[in-house]
């Protein structure tokens, strides 16, 4: 049986050992984030774009997200707050459709810069979500999301997700403002993320961002996704998440700056 390293080395991208390491780490972070720390996957976006052409990296990541979503939906579906999933997801579709005009009009270099700036902005939004998380204990629970809130966050999340697979901080802000508890956040984000990622498949196929080559790499990543997902489940309550989240944001910002300047 061909090892993962040999498989990646034989691909048309001729990945080095260090690139293989970045790829595996990025996949592990995605799996871990889906079941243990929503939003942590933000760091995987610029990491993957450092190894593959930016557009290809986004297409490569989509099946990885979908496979990770299966784990998170299976574990947290009973906590999902469905009234926060709709009509939010309807406007996610609008955002994905809008992104098709951007993704189809720019080259890889410009797309890489877009990813870099997108993730940088989302890091700032993640800090805002943390701030709101600290204050939400003093707020009364929300009955249902206002339509304007669903429009704003849904459209923005769809746009950003289609461009960079990096809508987690936007979704985190959405559920934090809604004042959901920890497991309600995990369940609601799991359902919304799963549906949103399926919306993007036709667009990515049309733009040739998903191919047989990328799907082979996705298949090779399955064991790492499972390990990451199980690690997230086991350590969700035990890890010092505050410190870990700060580290993730620093790494995401550093990776994004490298994408912008390279």
Helices and strands as residue ranges (DSSP letters): H 4-9, H 17-35, H 42-51, H 54-76, G 77-79, G 82-84, H 88-103, H 108-135, G 136-138, H 147-164, H 168-177, H 182-206, H 212-220, H 222-235, H 241-261
